[in-house]
Amino acid sequence: MNNTSRYEFSLPFCSEEQQLQVQKVLTLPGAISTATVDRSTGSAGVTVQATFLPAHSLALMQAEIIARMAPIGLLPVRTPG
């Protein structure tokens, strides 16, 4: 049984400063065990993959991501798939 879950989302059109803020808030201690921020698209935004340990439901993952990002004024856009 897989004990982790992954949540992928994008943040379109955010500045480099915002991208760094996202990376910082997602790496704070807590339910997210790893967070990868792909900044290769530049100002077009970022794609983020967050891994949760132990596994979480989709609703709990969304709540965790929103709770971390809302204070910096950003909300995730769920990546289809």
All heavy atoms as a GROMACS GRO file, in nm:
protein
  603
    1MET      N    1   0.084  -0.119   0.000
    1MET     CA    2   0.000   0.000   0.000
    1MET      C    3   0.088   0.125   0.000
    1MET      O    4   0.184   0.134   0.075
    1MET     CB    5  -0.090  -0.002   0.123
    1MET     CG    6  -0.181   0.116   0.130
    1MET     SD    7  -0.297   0.094   0.268
    1MET     CE    8  -0.374   0.250   0.265
    2ASN      N    9   0.054   0.220  -0.085
    2ASN     CA   10   0.131   0.344  -0.096
    2ASN      C   11   0.097   0.435   0.021
    2ASN      O   12  -0.019   0.465   0.045
    2ASN     CB   13   0.098   0.411  -0.229
    2ASN     CG   14   0.195   0.521  -0.261
    2ASN    OD1   15   0.279   0.557  -0.180
    2ASN    ND2   16   0.184   0.574  -0.380
    3ASN      N   17   0.199   0.481   0.091
    3ASN     CA   18   0.177   0.563   0.209
    3ASN      C   19   0.195   0.713   0.179
    3ASN      O   20   0.196   0.794   0.269
    3ASN     CB   21   0.274   0.520   0.320
    3ASN     CG   22   0.227   0.564   0.455
    3ASN    OD1   23   0.108   0.585   0.476
    3ASN    ND2   24   0.319   0.581   0.546
    4THR      N   25   0.210   0.748   0.052
    4THR     CA   26   0.223   0.888   0.014
    4THR      C   27   0.117   0.923  -0.089
    4THR      O   28   0.060   0.837  -0.154
    4THR     CB   29   0.362   0.919  -0.045
    4THR    OG1   30   0.378   0.845  -0.165
    4THR    CG2   31   0.473   0.886   0.052
    5SER      N   32   0.092   1.051  -0.103
    5SER     CA   33   0.004   1.099  -0.209
    5SER      C   34   0.067   1.224  -0.269
    5SER      O   35   0.145   1.294  -0.204
    5SER     CB   36  -0.137   1.127  -0.157
    5SER     OG   37  -0.134   1.209  -0.043
    6ARG      N   38   0.035   1.251  -0.395
    6ARG     CA   39   0.096   1.363  -0.467
    6ARG      C   40  -0.012   1.456  -0.519
    6ARG      O   41  -0.116   1.413  -0.567
    6ARG     CB   42   0.180   1.312  -0.582
    6ARG     CG   43   0.271   1.419  -0.639
    6ARG     CD   44   0.364   1.362  -0.740
    6ARG     NE   45   0.292   1.366  -0.868
    6ARG     CZ   46   0.336   1.316  -0.980
    6ARG    NH1   47   0.449   1.250  -0.982
    6ARG    NH2   48   0.268   1.326  -1.090
    7TYR      N   49   0.016   1.584  -0.509
    7TYR     CA   50  -0.076   1.688  -0.556
    7TYR      C   51   0.002   1.778  -0.650
    7TYR      O   52   0.108   1.831  -0.614
    7TYR     CB   53  -0.129   1.768  -0.437
    7TYR     CG   54  -0.237   1.868  -0.470
    7TYR    CD1   55  -0.370   1.827  -0.475
    7TYR    CD2   56  -0.208   2.001  -0.495
    7TYR    CE1   57  -0.471   1.918  -0.504
    7TYR    CE2   58  -0.308   2.092  -0.524
    7TYR     CZ   59  -0.439   2.050  -0.528
    7TYR     OH   60  -0.538   2.139  -0.558
    8GLU      N   61  -0.045   1.795  -0.772
    8GLU     CA   62   0.022   1.879  -0.870
    8GLU      C   63  -0.068   1.995  -0.907
    8GLU      O   64  -0.188   1.978  -0.927
    8GLU     CB   65   0.057   1.798  -0.994
    8GLU     CG   66   0.139   1.874  -1.095
    8GLU     CD   67   0.189   1.787  -1.209
    8GLU    OE1   68   0.214   1.668  -1.186
    8GLU    OE2   69   0.201   1.840  -1.320
    9PHE      N   70  -0.010   2.114  -0.914
    9PHE     CA   71  -0.087   2.232  -0.953
    9PHE      C   72   0.004   2.332  -1.021
    9PHE      O   73   0.127   2.319  -1.020
    9PHE     CB   74  -0.156   2.295  -0.831
    9PHE     CG   75  -0.062   2.348  -0.727
    9PHE    CD1   76  -0.022   2.480  -0.727
    9PHE    CD2   77  -0.015   2.265  -0.627
    9PHE    CE1   78   0.064   2.529  -0.630
    9PHE    CE2   79   0.071   2.312  -0.530
    9PHE     CZ   80   0.111   2.445  -0.532
   10SER      N   81  -0.057   2.433  -1.080
   10SER     CA   82   0.022   2.536  -1.146
   10SER      C   83  -0.016   2.672  -1.089
   10SER      O   84  -0.121   2.691  -1.027
   10SER     CB   85   0.000   2.534  -1.297
   10SER     OG   86  -0.135   2.560  -1.326
   11LEU      N   87   0.075   2.765  -1.110
   11LEU     CA   88   0.053   2.905  -1.073
   11LEU      C   89   0.089   2.988  -1.196
   11LEU      O   90   0.205   3.018  -1.218
   11LEU     CB   91   0.141   2.945  -0.955
   11LEU     CG   92   0.110   2.877  -0.824
   11LEU    CD1   93   0.222   2.900  -0.725
   11LEU    CD2   94  -0.021   2.930  -0.769
   12PRO      N   95  -0.010   3.020  -1.279
   12PRO     CA   96   0.021   3.093  -1.402
   12PRO      C   97   0.056   3.239  -1.372
   12PRO      O   98   0.002   3.300  -1.280
   12PRO     CB   99  -0.107   3.082  -1.483
   12PRO     CG  100  -0.214   3.050  -1.386
   12PRO     CD  101  -0.149   2.984  -1.268
   13PHE      N  102   0.147   3.291  -1.450
   13PHE     CA  103   0.181   3.433  -1.451
   13PHE      C  104   0.218   3.489  -1.314
   13PHE      O  105   0.163   3.588  -1.270
   13PHE     CB  106   0.067   3.516  -1.512
   13PHE     CG  107   0.024   3.464  -1.645
   13PHE    CD1  108  -0.100   3.404  -1.662
   13PHE    CD2  109   0.109   3.470  -1.755
   13PHE    CE1  110  -0.139   3.355  -1.785
   13PHE    CE2  111   0.070   3.420  -1.878
   13PHE     CZ  112  -0.054   3.363  -1.893
   14CYS      N  113   0.310   3.424  -1.245
   14CYS     CA  114   0.358   3.480  -1.120
   14CYS      C  115   0.504   3.521  -1.136
   14CYS      O  116   0.579   3.461  -1.213
   14CYS     CB  117   0.338   3.385  -1.002
   14CYS     SG  118   0.420   3.229  -1.012
   15SER      N  119   0.540   3.626  -1.065
   15SER     CA  120   0.675   3.681  -1.076
   15SER      C  121   0.778   3.587  -1.013
   15SER      O  122   0.743   3.494  -0.940
   15SER     CB  123   0.681   3.816  -1.006
   15SER     OG  124   0.667   3.798  -0.866
   16GLU      N  125   0.903   3.615  -1.038
   16GLU     CA  126   1.010   3.534  -0.980
   16GLU      C  127   1.006   3.542  -0.827
   16GLU      O  128   1.027   3.443  -0.759
   16GLU     CB  129   1.146   3.578  -1.032
   16GLU     CG  130   1.258   3.489  -0.986
   16GLU     CD  131   1.392   3.522  -1.050
   16GLU    OE1  132   1.394   3.587  -1.155
   16GLU    OE2  133   1.494   3.482  -0.992
   17GLU      N  134   0.976   3.659  -0.776
   17GLU     CA  135   0.966   3.676  -0.630
   17GLU      C  136   0.855   3.587  -0.573
   17GLU      O  137   0.872   3.521  -0.472
   17GLU     CB  138   0.941   3.822  -0.594
   17GLU     CG  139   0.929   3.846  -0.445
   17GLU     CD  140   0.901   3.991  -0.411
   17GLU    OE1  141   0.934   4.080  -0.490
   17GLU    OE2  142   0.844   4.013  -0.302
   18GLN      N  143   0.739   3.586  -0.640
   18GLN     CA  144   0.629   3.502  -0.596
   18GLN      C  145   0.666   3.354  -0.604
   18GLN      O  146   0.629   3.275  -0.518
   18GLN     CB  147   0.503   3.530  -0.678
   18GLN     CG  148   0.441   3.664  -0.651
   18GLN     CD  149   0.330   3.695  -0.749
   18GLN    OE1  150   0.345   3.675  -0.870
   18GLN    NE2  151   0.219   3.745  -0.698
   19GLN      N  152   0.737   3.316  -0.710
   19GLN     CA  153   0.780   3.178  -0.725
   19GLN      C  154   0.869   3.135  -0.609
   19GLN      O  155   0.853   3.026  -0.554
   19GLN     CB  156   0.853   3.159  -0.857
   19GLN     CG  157   0.766   3.178  -0.979
   19GLN     CD  158   0.844   3.179  -1.108
   19GLN    OE1  159   0.963   3.149  -1.111
   19GLN    NE2  160   0.780   3.215  -1.218
   20LEU      N  161   0.959   3.222  -0.566
   20LEU     CA  162   1.046   3.192  -0.453
   20LEU      C  163   0.966   3.183  -0.323
   20LEU      O  164   0.994   3.099  -0.237
   20LEU     CB  165   1.156   3.297  -0.442
   20LEU     CG  166   1.258   3.296  -0.556
   20LEU    CD1  167   1.350   3.416  -0.547
   20LEU    CD2  168   1.338   3.166  -0.555
   21GLN      N  169   0.864   3.269  -0.308
   21GLN     CA  170   0.778   3.263  -0.190
   21GLN      C  171   0.704   3.130  -0.183
   21GLN      O  172   0.691   3.070  -0.076
   21GLN     CB  173   0.677   3.378  -0.190
   21GLN     CG  174   0.737   3.512  -0.160
   21GLN     CD  175   0.632   3.622  -0.166
   21GLN    OE1  176   0.547   3.623  -0.256
   21GLN    NE2  177   0.637   3.713  -0.071
   22VAL      N  178   0.654   3.085  -0.298
   22VAL     CA  179   0.583   2.956  -0.304
   22VAL      C  180   0.675   2.844  -0.258
   22VAL      O  181   0.639   2.761  -0.175
   22VAL     CB  182   0.530   2.929  -0.446
   22VAL    CG1  183   0.484   2.785  -0.461
   22VAL    CG2  184   0.418   3.025  -0.481
   23GLN      N  185   0.795   2.844  -0.312
   23GLN     CA  186   0.891   2.741  -0.276
   23GLN      C  187   0.918   2.744  -0.125
   23GLN      O  188   0.924   2.640  -0.060
   23GLN     CB  189   1.020   2.760  -0.354
   23GLN     CG  190   1.114   2.644  -0.346
   23GLN     CD  191   1.220   2.649  -0.454
   23GLN    OE1  192   1.231   2.746  -0.528
   23GLN    NE2  193   1.298   2.546  -0.464
   24LYS      N  194   0.929   2.862  -0.070
   24LYS     CA  195   0.958   2.877   0.073
   24LYS      C  196   0.843   2.825   0.160
   24LYS      O  197   0.866   2.749   0.253
   24LYS     CB  198   0.987   3.023   0.105
   24LYS     CG  199   1.026   3.046   0.249
   24LYS     CD  200   1.058   3.192   0.274
   24LYS     CE  201   1.093   3.214   0.420
   24LYS     NZ  202   1.124   3.355   0.447
   25VAL      N  203   0.719   2.866   0.130
   25VAL     CA  204   0.607   2.825   0.216
   25VAL      C  205   0.576   2.676   0.205
   25VAL      O  206   0.529   2.616   0.301
   25VAL     CB  207   0.478   2.908   0.193
   25VAL    CG1  208   0.502   3.053   0.223
   25VAL    CG2  209   0.421   2.889   0.056
   26LEU      N  210   0.603   2.617   0.089
   26LEU     CA  211   0.574   2.475   0.074
   26LEU      C  212   0.680   2.385   0.138
   26LEU      O  213   0.655   2.267   0.159
   26LEU     CB  214   0.556   2.439  -0.074
   26LEU     CG  215   0.432   2.498  -0.141
   26LEU    CD1  216   0.425   2.455  -0.285
   26LEU    CD2  217   0.305   2.460  -0.067
   27THR      N  218   0.795   2.440   0.167
   27THR     CA  219   0.899   2.359   0.231
   27THR      C  220   0.901   2.374   0.382
   27THR      O  221   0.987   2.317   0.448
   27THR     CB  222   1.039   2.392   0.173
   27THR    OG1  223   1.064   2.531   0.188
   27THR    CG2  224   1.048   2.353   0.026
   28LEU      N  225   0.806   2.447   0.438
   28LEU     CA  226   0.795   2.456   0.584
   28LEU      C  227   0.757   2.319   0.639
   28LEU      O  228   0.690   2.240   0.571
   28LEU     CB  229   0.688   2.559   0.623
   28LEU     CG  230   0.719   2.705   0.588
   28LEU    CD1  231   0.597   2.792   0.615
   28LEU    CD2  232   0.839   2.755   0.667
   29PRO      N  233   0.797   2.287   0.761
   29PRO     CA  234   0.764   2.157   0.819
   29PRO      C  235   0.612   2.135   0.825
   29PRO      O  236   0.536   2.229   0.845
   29PRO     CB  237   0.822   2.165   0.960
   29PRO     CG  238   0.924   2.272   0.954
   29PRO     CD  239   0.878   2.369   0.850
   30GLY      N  240   0.571   2.010   0.808
   30GLY     CA  241   0.429   1.976   0.814
   30GLY      C  242   0.399   1.853   0.732
   30GLY      O  243   0.485   1.767   0.713
   31ALA      N  244   0.276   1.845   0.682
   31ALA     CA  245   0.230   1.727   0.611
   31ALA      C  246   0.297   1.708   0.476
   31ALA      O  247   0.304   1.597   0.425
   31ALA     CB  248   0.078   1.734   0.592
   32ILE      N  249   0.347   1.816   0.416
   32ILE     CA  250   0.413   1.805   0.286
   32ILE      C  251   0.555   1.758   0.311
   32ILE      O  252   0.634   1.828   0.373
   32ILE     CB  253   0.412   1.939   0.212
   32ILE    CG1  254   0.267   1.984   0.186
   32ILE    CG2  255   0.488   1.928   0.080
   32ILE    CD1  256   0.256   2.123   0.126
   33SER      N  257   0.586   1.640   0.258
   33SER     CA  258   0.721   1.586   0.279
   33SER      C  259   0.820   1.639   0.178
   33SER      O  260   0.936   1.663   0.210
   33SER     CB  261   0.720   1.433   0.280
   33SER     OG  262   0.674   1.383   0.156
   34THR      N  263   0.777   1.660   0.054
   34THR     CA  264   0.862   1.722  -0.048
   34THR      C  265   0.777   1.812  -0.137
   34THR      O  266   0.660   1.785  -0.158
   34THR     CB  267   0.932   1.618  -0.139
   34THR    OG1  268   0.834   1.542  -0.207
   34THR    CG2  269   1.024   1.527  -0.060
   35ALA      N  270   0.839   1.915  -0.188
   35ALA     CA  271   0.773   2.004  -0.283
   35ALA      C  272   0.873   2.042  -0.390
   35ALA      O  273   0.982   2.089  -0.359
   35ALA     CB  274   0.720   2.128  -0.213
   36THR      N  275   0.837   2.019  -0.514
   36THR     CA  276   0.922   2.053  -0.627
   36THR      C  277   0.856   2.165  -0.704
   36THR      O  278   0.742   2.152  -0.747
   36THR     CB  279   0.942   1.931  -0.719
   36THR    OG1  280   0.993   1.824  -0.642
   36THR    CG2  281   1.036   1.963  -0.832
   37VAL      N  282   0.927   2.275  -0.720
   37VAL     CA  283   0.875   2.391  -0.792
   37VAL      C  284   0.953   2.403  -0.922
   37VAL      O  285   1.072   2.432  -0.921
   37VAL     CB  286   0.888   2.520  -0.708
   37VAL    CG1  287   0.834   2.639  -0.784
   37VAL    CG2  288   0.815   2.504  -0.575
   38ASP      N  289   0.886   2.376  -1.035
   38ASP     CA  290   0.948   2.386  -1.167
   38ASP      C  291   0.932   2.528  -1.217
   38ASP      O  292   0.824   2.570  -1.256
   38ASP     CB  293   0.884   2.288  -1.264
   38ASP     CG  294   0.943   2.294  -1.404
   38ASP    OD1  295   1.036   2.375  -1.427
   38ASP    OD2  296   0.897   2.218  -1.490
   39ARG      N  297   1.041   2.604  -1.215
   39ARG     CA  298   1.039   2.744  -1.254
   39ARG      C  299   1.091   2.764  -1.395
   39ARG      O  300   1.121   2.876  -1.435
   39ARG     CB  301   1.120   2.825  -1.154
   39ARG     CG  302   1.063   2.816  -1.013
   39ARG     CD  303   1.153   2.879  -0.908
   39ARG     NE  304   1.190   3.014  -0.945
   39ARG     CZ  305   1.308   3.067  -0.919
   39ARG    NH1  306   1.399   2.999  -0.856
   39ARG    NH2  307   1.334   3.191  -0.954
   40SER      N  308   1.099   2.660  -1.475
   40SER     CA  309   1.161   2.668  -1.607
   40SER      C  310   1.082   2.751  -1.708
   40SER      O  311   1.136   2.790  -1.811
   40SER     CB  312   1.185   2.528  -1.662
   40SER     OG  313   1.062   2.462  -1.682
   41THR      N  314   0.956   2.780  -1.681
   41THR     CA  315   0.875   2.857  -1.776
   41THR      C  316   0.887   3.007  -1.754
   41THR      O  317   0.821   3.085  -1.822
   41THR     CB  318   0.728   2.815  -1.771
   41THR    OG1  319   0.680   2.832  -1.637
   41THR    CG2  320   0.707   2.672  -1.816
   42GLY      N  321   0.968   3.050  -1.659
   42GLY     CA  322   0.989   3.193  -1.634
   42GLY      C  323   0.865   3.262  -1.583
   42GLY      O  324   0.795   3.210  -1.497
   43SER      N  325   0.834   3.378  -1.641
   43SER     CA  326   0.721   3.456  -1.592
   43SER      C  327   0.586   3.394  -1.627
   43SER      O  328   0.483   3.442  -1.581
   43SER     CB  329   0.728   3.598  -1.648
   43SER     OG  330   0.718   3.594  -1.789
   44ALA      N  331   0.587   3.288  -1.709
   44ALA     CA  332   0.461   3.220  -1.742
   44ALA      C  333   0.407   3.145  -1.620
   44ALA      O  334   0.294   3.103  -1.621
   44ALA     CB  335   0.481   3.125  -1.858
   45GLY      N  336   0.489   3.128  -1.518
   45GLY     CA  337   0.442   3.065  -1.396
   45GLY      C  338   0.522   2.943  -1.358
   45GLY      O  339   0.631   2.921  -1.411
   46VAL      N  340   0.467   2.868  -1.268
   46VAL     CA  341   0.536   2.749  -1.218
   46VAL      C  342   0.441   2.631  -1.214
   46VAL      O  343   0.320   2.647  -1.209
   46VAL     CB  344   0.593   2.770  -1.076
   46VAL    CG1  345   0.700   2.875  -1.075
   46VAL    CG2  346   0.485   2.803  -0.976
   47THR      N  347   0.500   2.512  -1.217
   47THR     CA  348   0.426   2.390  -1.191
   47THR      C  349   0.483   2.333  -1.062
   47THR      O  350   0.605   2.326  -1.046
   47THR     CB  351   0.444   2.288  -1.306
   47THR    OG1  352   0.395   2.348  -1.426
   47THR    CG2  353   0.367   2.160  -1.278
   48VAL      N  354   0.397   2.296  -0.971
   48VAL     CA  355   0.440   2.250  -0.839
   48VAL      C  356   0.389   2.109  -0.817
   48VAL      O  357   0.274   2.077  -0.846
   48VAL     CB  358   0.386   2.342  -0.728
   48VAL    CG1  359   0.430   2.294  -0.592
   48VAL    CG2  360   0.428   2.486  -0.752
   49GLN      N  361   0.476   2.024  -0.764
   49GLN     CA  362   0.437   1.890  -0.721
   49GLN      C  363   0.469   1.879  -0.572
   49GLN      O  364   0.582   1.902  -0.532
   49GLN     CB  365   0.514   1.783  -0.797
   49GLN     CG  366   0.479   1.773  -0.941
   49GLN     CD  367   0.557   1.662  -1.011
   49GLN    OE1  368   0.642   1.598  -0.954
   49GLN    NE2  369   0.525   1.640  -1.136
   50ALA      N  370   0.368   1.848  -0.494
   50ALA     CA  371   0.386   1.833  -0.350
   50ALA      C  372   0.354   1.689  -0.312
   50ALA      O  373   0.252   1.634  -0.355
   50ALA     CB  374   0.296   1.928  -0.274
   51THR      N  375   0.440   1.628  -0.233
   51THR     CA  376   0.420   1.492  -0.186
   51THR      C  377   0.384   1.495  -0.039
   51THR      O  378   0.451   1.562   0.041
   51THR     CB  379   0.547   1.407  -0.207
   51THR    OG1  380   0.583   1.413  -0.345
   51THR    CG2  381   0.525   1.263  -0.166
   52PHE      N  382   0.279   1.424  -0.003
   52PHE     CA  383   0.230   1.422   0.134
   52PHE      C  384   0.260   1.288   0.198
   52PHE      O  385   0.240   1.184   0.136
   52PHE     CB  386   0.079   1.446   0.137
   52PHE     CG  387   0.040   1.586   0.102
   52PHE    CD1  388   0.041   1.630  -0.029
   52PHE    CD2  389   0.002   1.675   0.201
   52PHE    CE1  390   0.005   1.760  -0.062
   52PHE    CE2  391  -0.034   1.805   0.170
   52PHE     CZ  392  -0.032   1.847   0.038
   53LEU      N  393   0.308   1.291   0.320
   53LEU     CA  394   0.337   1.170   0.396
   53LEU      C  395   0.284   1.188   0.537
   53LEU      O  396   0.321   1.286   0.602
   53LEU     CB  397   0.488   1.147   0.400
   53LEU     CG  398   0.537   1.024   0.474
   53LEU    CD1  399   0.494   0.898   0.401
   53LEU    CD2  400   0.688   1.027   0.487
   54PRO      N  401   0.194   1.108   0.585
   54PRO     CA  402   0.132   0.995   0.517
   54PRO      C  403   0.034   1.042   0.409
   54PRO      O  404   0.010   1.162   0.397
   54PRO     CB  405   0.058   0.923   0.630
   54PRO     CG  406   0.027   1.031   0.728
   54PRO     CD  407   0.141   1.127   0.720
   55ALA      N  408  -0.020   0.948   0.336
   55ALA     CA  409  -0.113   0.980   0.227
   55ALA      C  410  -0.232   1.060   0.280
   55ALA      O  411  -0.278   1.037   0.391
   55ALA     CB  412  -0.161   0.852   0.160
   56HIS      N  413  -0.278   1.155   0.197
   56HIS     CA  414  -0.392   1.240   0.232
   56HIS      C  415  -0.496   1.230   0.121
   56HIS      O  416  -0.463   1.201   0.007
   56HIS     CB  417  -0.348   1.386   0.242
   56HIS     CG  418  -0.273   1.421   0.365
   56HIS    ND1  419  -0.158   1.359   0.405
   56HIS    CD2  420  -0.298   1.516   0.458
   56HIS    CE1  421  -0.115   1.412   0.516
   56HIS    NE2  422  -0.198   1.508   0.551
   57SER      N  423  -0.620   1.262   0.156
   57SER     CA  424  -0.724   1.270   0.054
   57SER      C  425  -0.703   1.397  -0.028
   57SER      O  426  -0.632   1.489   0.014
   57SER     CB  427  -0.863   1.275   0.121
   57SER     OG  428  -0.879   1.400   0.187
   58LEU      N  429  -0.766   1.403  -0.143
   58LEU     CA  430  -0.756   1.521  -0.229
   58LEU      C  431  -0.799   1.646  -0.154
   58LEU      O  432  -0.732   1.750  -0.161
   58LEU     CB  433  -0.840   1.502  -0.356
   58LEU     CG  434  -0.841   1.618  -0.454
   58LEU    CD1  435  -0.699   1.650  -0.502
   58LEU    CD2  436  -0.931   1.587  -0.572
   59ALA      N  437  -0.908   1.639  -0.081
   59ALA     CA  438  -0.959   1.756  -0.008
   59ALA      C  439  -0.859   1.803   0.097
   59ALA      O  440  -0.838   1.924   0.114
   59ALA     CB  441  -1.093   1.723   0.057
   60LEU      N  442  -0.796   1.712   0.169
   60LEU     CA  443  -0.698   1.751   0.270
   60LEU      C  444  -0.573   1.810   0.206
   60LEU      O  445  -0.514   1.904   0.260
   60LEU     CB  446  -0.663   1.632   0.360
   60LEU     CG  447  -0.770   1.590   0.459
   60LEU    CD1  448  -0.728   1.464   0.534
   60LEU    CD2  449  -0.800   1.702   0.557
   61MET      N  450  -0.532   1.756   0.092
   61MET     CA  451  -0.416   1.812   0.023
   61MET      C  452  -0.445   1.954  -0.023
   61MET      O  453  -0.364   2.045  -0.005
   61MET     CB  454  -0.375   1.724  -0.096
   61MET     CG  455  -0.315   1.592  -0.055
   61MET     SD  456  -0.245   1.498  -0.194
   61MET     CE  457  -0.391   1.455  -0.288
   62GLN      N  458  -0.563   1.974  -0.082
   62GLN     CA  459  -0.601   2.108  -0.128
   62GLN      C  460  -0.605   2.205  -0.010
   62GLN      O  461  -0.555   2.317  -0.021
   62GLN     CB  462  -0.738   2.105  -0.196
   62GLN     CG  463  -0.735   2.039  -0.331
   62GLN     CD  464  -0.873   2.022  -0.391
   62GLN    OE1  465  -0.972   2.005  -0.320
   62GLN    NE2  466  -0.881   2.024  -0.523
   63ALA      N  467  -0.662   2.164   0.100
   63ALA     CA  468  -0.671   2.250   0.218
   63ALA      C  469  -0.533   2.289   0.269
   63ALA      O  470  -0.509   2.405   0.305
   63ALA     CB  471  -0.752   2.181   0.328
   64GLU      N  472  -0.441   2.194   0.273
   64GLU     CA  473  -0.304   2.222   0.318
   64GLU      C  474  -0.234   2.321   0.226
   64GLU      O  475  -0.170   2.416   0.272
   64GLU     CB  476  -0.225   2.092   0.328
   64GLU     CG  477  -0.081   2.109   0.368
   64GLU     CD  478  -0.059   2.140   0.514
   64GLU    OE1  479  -0.151   2.117   0.596
   64GLU    OE2  480   0.051   2.187   0.548
   65ILE      N  481  -0.246   2.300   0.096
   65ILE     CA  482  -0.182   2.388  -0.002
   65ILE      C  483  -0.240   2.530   0.010
   65ILE      O  484  -0.167   2.629   0.016
   65ILE     CB  485  -0.200   2.336  -0.146
   65ILE    CG1  486  -0.131   2.200  -0.164
   65ILE    CG2  487  -0.155   2.437  -0.249
   65ILE    CD1  488   0.020   2.204  -0.164
   66ILE      N  489  -0.371   2.540   0.015
   66ILE     CA  490  -0.436   2.671   0.024
   66ILE      C  491  -0.398   2.741   0.154
   66ILE      O  492  -0.370   2.861   0.155
   66ILE     CB  493  -0.588   2.657   0.008
   66ILE    CG1  494  -0.621   2.620  -0.137
   66ILE    CG2  495  -0.661   2.786   0.048
   66ILE    CD1  496  -0.764   2.578  -0.161
   67ALA      N  497  -0.395   2.668   0.264
   67ALA     CA  498  -0.359   2.727   0.393
   67ALA      C  499  -0.218   2.784   0.391
   67ALA      O  500  -0.191   2.887   0.454
   67ALA     CB  501  -0.371   2.622   0.504
   68ARG      N  502  -0.129   2.721   0.319
   68ARG     CA  503   0.009   2.771   0.312
   68ARG      C  504   0.024   2.887   0.214
   68ARG      O  505   0.106   2.976   0.236
   68ARG     CB  506   0.103   2.659   0.270
   68ARG     CG  507   0.122   2.554   0.378
   68ARG     CD  508   0.217   2.448   0.330
   68ARG     NE  509   0.230   2.341   0.427
   68ARG     CZ  510   0.347   2.292   0.464
   68ARG    NH1  511   0.459   2.339   0.414
   68ARG    NH2  512   0.352   2.195   0.552
   69MET      N  513  -0.053   2.886   0.107
   69MET     CA  514  -0.034   2.986   0.002
   69MET      C  515  -0.121   3.110   0.016
   69MET      O  516  -0.083   3.217  -0.031
   69MET     CB  517  -0.055   2.921  -0.134
   69MET     CG  518   0.053   2.817  -0.162
   69MET     SD  519   0.036   2.738  -0.320
   69MET     CE  520   0.027   2.876  -0.428
   70ALA      N  521  -0.236   3.099   0.079
   70ALA     CA  522  -0.326   3.214   0.093
   70ALA      C  523  -0.259   3.334   0.161
   70ALA      O  524  -0.279   3.448   0.117
   70ALA     CB  525  -0.453   3.173   0.166
   71PRO      N  526  -0.177   3.313   0.264
   71PRO     CA  527  -0.113   3.430   0.328
   71PRO      C  528  -0.021   3.509   0.234
   71PRO      O  529   0.003   3.627   0.258
   71PRO     CB  530  -0.034   3.368   0.443
   71PRO     CG  531  -0.106   3.241   0.475
   71PRO     CD  532  -0.154   3.192   0.342
   72ILE      N  533   0.029   3.448   0.129
   72ILE     CA  534   0.113   3.522   0.035
   72ILE      C  535   0.033   3.569  -0.086
   72ILE      O  536   0.088   3.621  -0.183
   72ILE     CB  537   0.238   3.442  -0.008
   72ILE    CG1  538   0.202   3.313  -0.082
   72ILE    CG2  539   0.328   3.414   0.110
   72ILE    CD1  540   0.321   3.241  -0.145
   73GLY      N  541  -0.099   3.550  -0.081
   73GLY     CA  542  -0.188   3.603  -0.184
   73GLY      C  543  -0.199   3.522  -0.311
   73GLY      O  544  -0.238   3.574  -0.414
   74LEU      N  545  -0.166   3.393  -0.306
   74LEU     CA  546  -0.173   3.307  -0.424
   74LEU      C  547  -0.260   3.185  -0.395
   74LEU      O  548  -0.264   3.136  -0.283
   74LEU     CB  549  -0.034   3.261  -0.464
   74LEU     CG  550   0.064   3.369  -0.507
   74LEU    CD1  551   0.203   3.312  -0.521
   74LEU    CD2  552   0.019   3.434  -0.636
   75LEU      N  553  -0.326   3.139  -0.498
   75LEU     CA  554  -0.406   3.016  -0.488
   75LEU      C  555  -0.369   2.922  -0.603
   75LEU      O  556  -0.347   2.968  -0.715
   75LEU     CB  557  -0.555   3.046  -0.491
   75LEU     CG  558  -0.609   3.123  -0.370
   75LEU    CD1  559  -0.755   3.158  -0.390
   75LEU    CD2  560  -0.591   3.043  -0.243
   76PRO      N  561  -0.365   2.793  -0.576
   76PRO     CA  562  -0.325   2.698  -0.680
   76PRO      C  563  -0.433   2.679  -0.786
   76PRO      O  564  -0.552   2.690  -0.759
   76PRO     CB  565  -0.302   2.569  -0.603
   76PRO     CG  566  -0.392   2.580  -0.484
   76PRO     CD  567  -0.394   2.727  -0.449
   77VAL      N  568  -0.388   2.647  -0.907
   77VAL     CA  569  -0.477   2.606  -1.016
   77VAL      C  570  -0.447   2.459  -1.038
   77VAL      O  571  -0.335   2.422  -1.071
   77VAL     CB  572  -0.449   2.687  -1.144
   77VAL    CG1  573  -0.534   2.637  -1.259
   77VAL    CG2  574  -0.471   2.836  -1.121
   78ARG      N  575  -0.546   2.375  -1.015
   78ARG     CA  576  -0.525   2.230  -1.022
   78ARG      C  577  -0.490   2.189  -1.164
   78ARG      O  578  -0.557   2.225  -1.260
   78ARG     CB  579  -0.653   2.158  -0.977
   78ARG     CG  580  -0.642   2.008  -0.973
   78ARG     CD  581  -0.570   1.962  -0.845
   78ARG     NE  582  -0.593   1.820  -0.826
   78ARG     CZ  583  -0.498   1.728  -0.841
   78ARG    NH1  584  -0.376   1.763  -0.870
   78ARG    NH2  585  -0.526   1.603  -0.822
   79THR      N  586  -0.384   2.110  -1.176
   79THR     CA  587  -0.340   2.057  -1.304
   79THR      C  588  -0.423   1.933  -1.337
   79THR      O  589  -0.429   1.842  -1.254
   79THR     CB  590  -0.192   2.020  -1.300
   79THR    OG1  591  -0.118   2.138  -1.264
   79THR    CG2  592  -0.143   1.971  -1.432
   80PRO      N  593  -0.488   1.928  -1.453
   80PRO     CA  594  -0.567   1.809  -1.486
   80PRO      C  595  -0.480   1.684  -1.494
   80PRO      O  596  -0.362   1.692  -1.528
   80PRO     CB  597  -0.623   1.841  -1.624
   80PRO     CG  598  -0.598   1.984  -1.649
   80PRO     CD  599  -0.488   2.027  -1.557
   81GLY      N  600  -0.537   1.572  -1.460
   81GLY     CA  601  -0.463   1.449  -1.475
   81GLY      C  602  -0.483   1.366  -1.359
   81GLY      O  603  -0.462   1.271  -1.316
   0.00000   0.00000   0.00000
